[in-house]
Amino acid sequence: MMIHQDLLDNCKIKKLVTSLRSIETPSAELADKLRTEAEYFRRNARRMRYPKFRRQHLFVGTGVIEAGRKTLIGARCKQSGMFWTVRGANAIPALRCLGSERWWR
């Protein structure tokens, strides 16, 4: 049988959910976590088409998003001599998104 990561990578979400649900454990806490994870994969299966995404040369991890956040938001808020209120810092993502919106049209 494939390991769980292989099932996920090969878009075998139903098999992954079945496998997670079949794991027996004496720990009620671990059993609850397994149920939660299995339900997450079941609900989000349509978003986990990793082989298709990779064929399209798309990223499937969070690294690209995290790097973009760091570049677009973090670098702007951390320039020399800058001091922010919470309200001002929270406004930066909205402003950056408005500024970059023209590139998506």
Long-range contacts (C-beta under 8 A, 24 or more apart in sequence): 8-41, 8-48, 8-50, 9-50, 9-51, 10-50, 10-51, 11-48, 11-49, 11-50, 11-51, 11-52, 13-41, 13-42, 13-45, 13-48, 14-45, 16-41, 17-41, 17-42, 17-45, 72-96, 72-100
